[in-house]
């Protein structure tokens, strides 16, 4: 009987530990998503023709056959970064981030 009681207590403790850890991970994921959303809201839409030639060349070089359908700019402390939406040859839409020199920015940090 003692073994059954101990087993139930251990199982209950593990259950609550997993639930707490899961809630903490969800909270972190939500914070990360909110930060990314805020970063993306900082961008202002511009005409595709206003993209620097280095950014346009990077799209042509790395995503041959794709066309830029949207362009956005963000200026933080004098440094510009660009959010570009391209349409690929297979008809899919893809969102990219680049600096003014045409270097790709990973995950827009």
N, C-alpha and C positions, 0 to 999 in steps of 0.2 A: 504494500500500500504506500509505503514511504517513497519507493521508486516512482510510482505513478504520480504522486504529488510533486516530487522534484522535477519529473519530466514535464508536467503541465506548467510549472512555474518557469522552467527554462524556456519552453516554447512561447509562453506569454511574453517573457522578457525579450526574446529575439524578435517577436512580432512588433512590439512597440519600438525597438531599436531600429528596425527596418523602416517603419512608418516615419520616425523622426528624421532619419537620414534622407528618405525620399522627399520629405517636405523641404528640407534644407536645399537639396539639389534643385527642386522646382523653383524655390525662391531665387536661387542664383541664376537659373535659366531666364526667369522673368526679368531680373535686373539687367542681364546682358541684352535681352531683346529690347527693353526700354531704352537702353543706351544706344543701341544701333538705330532704333526708330528716331530718337532725338538727333543723332548724327545725320541721318538721311533727310530730316526735316530742315536742316540748316542749308541745304542746297537750293539754289535758285535756278529755275529753268532759263536756258538761253537758246538762241538759234544754233543749229548744228554748224552753220558757217562760222560761228564765233569760237569754235574749238581751235586751240593752237594747232599749227600744222604738225607739230611733233606727235600730238595725240591722234590726229587723223591718220598719220603715217603708221603709227603703232597698230591701229585698228586694221588698216589695209595689210600690214605685214603679218600680224598674228591671227587675224580672223578673215582670211581671204574669202571674197564673195559675200561678206556680210555688209549690211548697210546700217548706218547710225540713224536710229529713228527718234531718239531724244538725247538732249544734252543738258547737263546741269553743272553749275559751278558753286564752289564754296570757298570763301576767302577767310582764312584764319591767320591772324597776325601777319598779313602780307603774303602768305603762301597759299596759292590756289590749288585746289584739287577738283577733279571732275568726275561726275557720275554720268556714265554713258549707257544708253540702252541700245543694243544692236538687234537686228533681225538677221538670223543666220540663214544660210542657203536652204536648210530644211524647214524653214518657216517658224522656227522657235525664237523666242525673245530671251535675251540674256543681259544682265546688268553687270557693268564693269566699273572699276574705279581706277583713275590714273592721276599722276601729278602733271604739272605743266610741261615737263620734259618728255612725256610719253611713257613713263615707267609705270607699270601696273602696281596698284596698291592692293594688298591682300586683306580681305575682311574689313576694310575701311576703318582702321583703328585710329 
